[in-house]
Amino acid sequence: MSVDKTLKVKLGLTRSRNVLTRAERIARLTEEDRFTAGRSPLGLPKVRVTNVVGGKKKKKTAEETAAAAAAAPAAGAAGAAAAKGGAKKK
């Protein structure tokens, strides 16, 4: 039986998972020095999964805003001069 096209997710799993596989848990525990090589993989302790929040932009400081404003007219003038030069050649 096939899955209806309205139920399919286009990008697959886009969210972060909150359940890790045993191998992922062992890798995290090894990084934290909470798991040794000779230990049994059964009965592992819990591992906290941190979700990465994206999409927020940092606010520009006054210095960055002033620097961007100073660079914008210079770039605009150079672009206008190049456009005028290109129009004359035709």
C-alpha positions in Angstrom: 0.0 0.0 0.0 1.4 3.4 -0.9 1.4 6.6 1.2 -0.8 9.5 0.0 1.2 12.4 -1.5 -0.4 14.9 1.0 1.1 12.9 3.9 4.7 12.9 2.5 7.2 15.4 3.9 9.1 17.2 1.2 12.4 17.6 3.0 12.3 14.5 5.2 13.2 15.0 8.8 14.0 18.7 9.2 13.6 19.0 12.9 16.2 17.9 15.4 15.6 14.5 16.9 15.1 14.1 20.7 15.9 10.4 20.7 19.4 9.2 19.9 20.5 5.7 18.8 22.7 3.6 21.0 25.8 4.4 19.0 25.1 8.1 19.2 24.6 7.9 22.9 27.8 6.0 23.4 29.7 8.6 21.3 28.3 11.5 23.4 29.1 9.7 26.6 32.6 8.9 25.4 33.1 12.6 24.6 32.0 13.5 28.1 34.2 10.8 29.7 31.2 9.0 31.1 31.6 5.8 29.2 34.6 3.4 29.1 35.4 0.9 26.3 34.9 -2.2 28.4 31.5 -1.3 29.8 28.2 -2.9 28.7 26.2 -0.9 26.2 23.0 -1.8 28.0 21.5 0.4 30.6 23.2 3.6 29.4 22.6 6.8 31.4 20.4 9.6 29.9 22.0 12.0 27.4 20.7 15.5 27.1 19.9 16.5 23.5 20.2 20.2 22.8 18.1 21.7 20.1 19.8 24.3 18.0 17.6 27.4 17.5 18.2 29.1 14.1 16.8 32.0 12.2 17.5 34.7 14.7 19.6 37.6 13.4 21.9 39.5 15.6 21.3 43.3 15.8 24.0 45.4 14.3 25.9 47.8 16.6 26.1 51.5 15.9 29.7 51.1 14.6 28.7 48.3 12.1 25.7 50.4 10.9 27.9 53.5 10.3 30.6 51.4 8.5 27.9 49.9 6.2 26.4 53.3 5.5 29.8 54.7 4.6 30.6 51.9 2.3 27.2 51.9 0.5 27.5 55.4 -1.2 31.1 54.5 -2.4 29.9 51.2 -3.9 26.8 52.9 -5.4 28.9 55.6 -7.1 31.3 53.1 -8.6 28.4 51.0 -9.9 26.8 54.1 -11.5 30.1 55.1 -13.2 30.4 51.6 -14.6 26.8 51.7 -15.8 27.4 55.0 -17.6 30.6 53.7 -19.2 28.8 50.6 -20.4 26.0 52.7 -21.9 28.4 54.9 -23.9 30.1 51.9 -25.6 26.9 50.7 -27.3 
